């Protein structure tokens, strides 16, 4: 079991930046692949970015490539999402998720943090 707590959301103008953090506890963090998802108002939840347990590989939603960067610090049990050049369409609740390295599903989720980008 792993518990996840996101922070770092807020209100920012278009073109601005935010860094989200997700602190994990309760299990060995380095055994988990980590990801960020988001849910915009009236839309389905969508994948944003993921990073392997070792931090060696990362993948992104096409619309955030070149603007967002996922990273992790296994010594601090924390995963980050650096978001630059934010657009109003990035407005959503952002969720951190964890998948045990031998599992196929993201079974552990944080409570979410609101990101609002004004135009």
C-alpha angles and dihedrals in degrees: 000000000000129000120212129200121185126204140165102070123133148120119310136165121249110278092030131115139237133179118213121202130198118196117201129202141166101052144036102296095200090064092065133082108217134210145175123225131177139203119204121200110285094003138102121260111269137196115252108173142338137195131198122248091256093045090239100121135032137183132197143198106258093241093058099042111124092017105060128050127192120204139161140208109206091188089060096037089233137128122198138201114201108198119193133174090023119200130202088249089064088069107122146107106278120213131196117217136187132207121190107238094248095044128090096208136065099239101167124065138178125226094256135244125236120239117188121183116193123206 
